[in-house]
Every structure is written in structure tokens, then in C-alpha cells.
């Protein structure tokens, strides 16, 4: 998917870890393992110590990089 064809509001949509796990069809344990190894998609903890969120465009970029590898 190219980012030019994705509306800005969708590209900057914040996803929960659960939404990302569901979309990628992985377990939360796999997500946590990727995060600890620094190999998963870019993520941000909101408000310093709040919930972890992943922007849609970050996830899309990461998925594309995995397909190219």
C-alpha cells in the first residue's frame, strides 16, 4: 500500500497493541518478544507512562519492510 493513496486521517490513526496483534494474527506474547528485542513496529507510550500505541503508517512501513526482507 502506498501512503499517497491513504487518507491522512487513516495514516495517523493510533492503534492499540491488541488491534495490531489481531491484524497481524500474532499473540500478545509475540508482540512483547518483538518489543523487547527491538524488532517489531515502531510504537509509542502515550503520556510518558500511558498505554502503548502504534500509528497506522508506522505499522504499514514495518510490514512493507518485512515483505522486502
N, C-alpha and C positions, 0 to 999 in steps of 0.2 A: 504494500500500500504506500503510495506517495503522500507526503504530508500536504502537498499543494491541493489535493483533492479532498482533504479532510477539513471540515469547518473548524475555525479557530476554537470555538467553544468546546468542541469534542476533543481536540488535540490537548487542551489544557485541563481536561476533566481529571479530577483526583479520584483514584480507585483505591479501595481498601485492599488489604492483603488477601482477604477472603475472596474478593472479586477476581483478583489476579490468579490466585490458586485455582479457582473454578474455571477461568478462561483457559489457563494453561494445562488444566487437568492434572495438577500435581497436588500432593499433600502439603499441609502446613509444615510438616517436618522437613520436607524437601526445600520449601521456601526458607526456613530457618537455617538449614545447612548452607544453601547458596549465600545467604546474607552473611553468615559467619565466615565464609570463605571469600567473600567479595566477588562472587561470580554471577550473581543474579542481576536483575534490572535495577537501575538507579531508584532509590527510594528516599523519602524524607520523613523525619519525625516532626510532626506539626507542633508548634508552640514549645519547642525545646524538649519536652518530655511527654508529649501527647501521642496520639495514635500514628502509626506508620502509614504513609500514603505514597502511591506511585502515580505519576502523571501518565496519561494515556500515550503521549508522544514519547516518553521515556521507555515505556513498555514496547511500543511499536519498533523503536530504534533497536532495542535489545533483541527482540525476536528476529528482526531482519539480519542483525549481525550473527545470530546463531545459525540462520539459514545459509549465510555466506561462508561460514567456517567449515 
